[in-house]
Amino acid sequence: MPRYREIADELREQIERGDLPPGSKLAHTTDLMARFDASKSTVRAAVDVLAQEGLVVARRRYGTVVRDRRTVRIPLSRYQGSLESNGRLGPFEAACAAQGLNGFMKTVAVERVRDPGVAALLRLDSSDDMVCRRREALIEDQVVQFQHAWYPLDVAEIAGLDQPGRIEGGVYRALRSAGIPAVEADERVSARMPTKEEGDQLGTGVSTPVLTIERISKDSAGRPLELLRVVAAGDRMELAYEALPLPGSEQT
């Protein structure tokens, strides 16, 4: 077995055993070189193995730390938790708070865009302007999912979704307050392996699957109000669908 694999195996065992808990800093490269009597390139190759497995992540000007892999449970009723917070928390934040996790949403950009493929899903003309909001969901300082959400321009302007910054209480509250509530949604969840860019952004490497979510929310007339696409770290997100009625359950 190559020497870097042996080193990676020993460090992985320490992580899995809890000797190196989430958030703890991996020893400096020179210290690992001395500990394992190995070259710099060998040690770096070992740490890269752990990074590609999503066990450690490099932080600029700080070093390499053990990645937090605690799972956040996102219930189907996540929007109810947001509404019950009186606008303080969005759905992701409400789900995290219920589990004692410090989760928050960060707006990365709000842009006016044109995209024929997205426009078709929102039942718009290919030349129509839309508003795209890009956000990241973080727990502590670790990105666990990132989102792109598109809105018809008139919907975004009426609900204030064309403005930068945080939407207090989440988008659905903003739509409801603007008099154009979303009343139903089509949501599809799937899994795949991440691209290198996605793995770098989520700190998962390329060996941990990601969950992808696509949701189209509509008003009472069936008009699409939002197209949301989410890419989430598969080892950090659990989508919970509870108390679903079953056929014939009313007879039991």
Phi, psi and omega in degrees: 000135178302148183300321182295330177291321177298316179295316179300319179298318181292318178294321178298319179298320177297320179293312182294329180282342180096002176293331174242089185286165178307135180091346180285150185270132175290146179303150179299154182306317181295325177292320178292325177299317180290318183297318185259001181052054185228161179284165179299317182295325179292316179296316180296324177295322178295315180294325179296324176301315180294323179294319180290339176271358180077021181267332179225159179217140180275135176244128184301134178063015179232312182133196181256128183238158177287128184286137175285124181243020176297136184274135172260130184266118183253106182281157175302330181273024186300333181287332177295320178298324177294315180297322181289347179274005180058037175087357181287326188236142170279175182303314180295317181295321179295320179295319178294315181300324180295340181251010178074023180256143180272081181255144179206158179259142179233123177280125181267318181198151172230119189225150170268125188223168169231132180209107184303322181295315178292319180302321180297320180290332178268007179060043178247165172288150184298338181266001183287142173284144174228166173252130177246126175252125177251129184223160173238142173255126183238150167241121193058240180246022183249125178288125179248345173199156172226152190227147166237129178229131181245145181223143169304144187303317182294323178295315181298319182291319181294320184268001179075021181275356178271000181264145178290165176095183186287141172261106184300124177081001176094166185295319183297323176295320179296318178295317180296318180295332180275359178084014178231064185293145171277128185246346177208161181211143170258123184231133178235132181239133176215176181226149177200173175279146183282157166285167178298319179299316180295317179298321178294318182293322182269350182073020184265349191070197183252006183260349181258123181298156172248151170267138175241137180234132171235125182227133173246119181259142187229158175272185185294338178270001180087008180282129176294129179254333184208139166245119181244132173234129184236138169239122186232148176297122185294335180269004181240350184240133174233118179268118187252122177246100189248156175053040178283133179292143179250152178303131179081002183294338180289343178270348185267000000 
